[in-house]
Amino acid sequence: MRSESDYKLREKCAVFGVYCPGSEAARVTFYGLWALQHRGQEGSGIVTSDGHSMYRHAGAGLASSVYHDEDMQRLRGHIAAGHNRYSTSGGSGDFYNQPFLHDRGQFALAHNGNLPDCSMLEDFLASHDIPTETHNDTRLMEAAIALYISRGHELESAIIKAYPLFTGAFSAVSMDSRRLIAFRDQCGIRPLSIGTLDDGYVVASETCAFDTIGATFLRDVRPGELVRVDEDGITSHQVVEGNQKIDVFEFVYFARPDSIIMGQRVNNVRQNFGLEMAKEFCVEADVVIPVPDSSIPAALGYSRASGLPFDVGIIKNRYIHRTFIQPTAGLRRRDIKMKLNPILESVAGKRVVLVDDSVVRGTTMRQVVQIVRDAGARQVHLMISSPPVRYPDFYGIDTPNQRDLIAAHMSLEEMRAYLRADTLNFLSIDGMVRATGLSRSQLSMSCFDGVYPIGIGRREEAVVGSGSPVMGRVDGSTAEIGQVETHPSGLRV
């Protein structure tokens, strides 16, 4: 169970697929999922095919605990689809562990993303007397595809027919006994890449999985594209016109730093975040300290650009995972200290630039600042390598309600005071965009600017954006706060 003080944004899941004649696809998929473990830790599953029959194994927990050698032996075949799950909604248990294998064994489906508006899917299925009460978004997608298959369509054709019903973000892999299919929403909100492996192909949420299994990156699945891999090789079908809007949070936090997204090495982008922060905010300090681990590249970039020395001043216990053991009230207050511990010599008596990638609720960051102060820091200058998170996500990120986002209801000065920092600085949206090396038109920044490139349906009613303050430098006495124009709907424009 995750305590409120341990709040970081979480990705929903990872997908992986293999079509490789002569291979043990299950073992390849296992190592691919291992490399993608950071995208989901609640459950894992693999479906395989030997060209005739399909086999499935799934369970709760990390990939290392879900699969054993006897499972690999049962998962026969050269075609596979895999999934790591981190649920944001829709329940738990094997009914929700992906890949789903349709009850008649016709096809499997695994999905990274989220459909915030399922009304068309639900209405479509209801019109064909298909119950949906227990279905999450992926189960609804599965049911729609299955309906078209029952009408005589092949898997590829069934997905294309059902595609207009999928309103939201999806990077998905599907398979039947003879083929592997990968498809992506028209904005490409979540990453999905294709690689080559021996005489076959692999697809994965991130390219770091290719490095692990010895595959070679070929290209990304394009927004709105469906790719089929079978005995004839690889075939592409552009289902709808693409409008690339990769979620910038992939660069900020989610993706592994060794992955490449849209031609950009994530580690380099994160260092660029730090470089841009140094251009925007100059403080008098003695040392730059990252909050481990995802903030290390940004802290390095800030250090190099500012000329301030970099040091590892906080150590993370990498063996802390989710626990269902409830601590006492006294121990709960020490929860963050189980995960992070300062190196006194690195911070005592110093003016510390403390770098983190984002602030969500603020409860964890407040405790981290206090840890640094208790270790003897003279000052703590907090640098956040992304803009304030003011809006909820509806595309596959586990964000709290907007009312729980600290930046949604506090001014920058109020946040600085709450976090107990001497100064507080957020990277600007323009600086963030420059750091990616991409154009603003290629990015989805909904958590930061409240603009949702794919319709969110009734969820729009829950989003408030009435002239919220935007970033600037904040210290103990001043705050440069701007205003943003808002649309009558409440979404920022």
Secondary structure as GFF3:
##gff-version 3
##sequence-region A 1 493
A	DSSP	beta_strand	10	11	.	.	.	ID=ss1
A	DSSP	beta_strand	13	19	.	.	.	ID=ss2
A	DSSP	alpha_helix	25	35	.	.	.	ID=ss3
A	DSSP	three_ten_helix	37	39	.	.	.	ID=ss4
A	DSSP	beta_strand	43	49	.	.	.	ID=ss5
A	DSSP	beta_strand	54	60	.	.	.	ID=ss6
A	DSSP	alpha_helix	63	66	.	.	.	ID=ss7
A	DSSP	alpha_helix	69	74	.	.	.	ID=ss8
A	DSSP	beta_strand	79	85	.	.	.	ID=ss9
A	DSSP	three_ten_helix	94	96	.	.	.	ID=ss10
A	DSSP	beta_strand	100	101	.	.	.	ID=ss11
A	DSSP	beta_strand	108	114	.	.	.	ID=ss12
A	DSSP	alpha_helix	119	126	.	.	.	ID=ss13
A	DSSP	alpha_helix	137	150	.	.	.	ID=ss14
A	DSSP	alpha_helix	155	162	.	.	.	ID=ss15
A	DSSP	three_ten_helix	163	165	.	.	.	ID=ss16
A	DSSP	beta_strand	169	175	.	.	.	ID=ss17
A	DSSP	beta_strand	180	184	.	.	.	ID=ss18
A	DSSP	beta_strand	193	197	.	.	.	ID=ss19
A	DSSP	beta_strand	200	204	.	.	.	ID=ss20
A	DSSP	alpha_helix	208	213	.	.	.	ID=ss21
A	DSSP	beta_strand	216	220	.	.	.	ID=ss22
A	DSSP	beta_strand	225	230	.	.	.	ID=ss23
A	DSSP	beta_strand	233	238	.	.	.	ID=ss24
A	DSSP	beta_strand	246	247	.	.	.	ID=ss25
A	DSSP	alpha_helix	249	249	.	.	.	ID=ss26
A	DSSP	pi_helix	250	254	.	.	.	ID=ss27
A	DSSP	beta_strand	260	261	.	.	.	ID=ss28
A	DSSP	beta_strand	264	265	.	.	.	ID=ss29
A	DSSP	alpha_helix	266	280	.	.	.	ID=ss30
A	DSSP	beta_strand	287	290	.	.	.	ID=ss31
A	DSSP	alpha_helix	296	306	.	.	.	ID=ss32
A	DSSP	beta_strand	314	316	.	.	.	ID=ss33
A	DSSP	alpha_helix	329	332	.	.	.	ID=ss34
A	DSSP	alpha_helix	335	339	.	.	.	ID=ss35
A	DSSP	beta_strand	340	342	.	.	.	ID=ss36
A	DSSP	alpha_helix	344	347	.	.	.	ID=ss37
A	DSSP	beta_strand	351	356	.	.	.	ID=ss38
A	DSSP	alpha_helix	363	374	.	.	.	ID=ss39
A	DSSP	beta_strand	379	384	.	.	.	ID=ss40
A	DSSP	beta_strand	397	398	.	.	.	ID=ss41
A	DSSP	three_ten_helix	402	404	.	.	.	ID=ss42
A	DSSP	alpha_helix	406	409	.	.	.	ID=ss43
A	DSSP	alpha_helix	412	419	.	.	.	ID=ss44
A	DSSP	beta_strand	423	426	.	.	.	ID=ss45
A	DSSP	alpha_helix	429	436	.	.	.	ID=ss46
A	DSSP	three_ten_helix	440	442	.	.	.	ID=ss47
A	DSSP	beta_strand	443	444	.	.	.	ID=ss48
A	DSSP	alpha_helix	446	449	.	.	.	ID=ss49
A	DSSP	three_ten_helix	457	462	.	.	.	ID=ss50
A	DSSP	beta_strand	473	475	.	.	.	ID=ss51
###
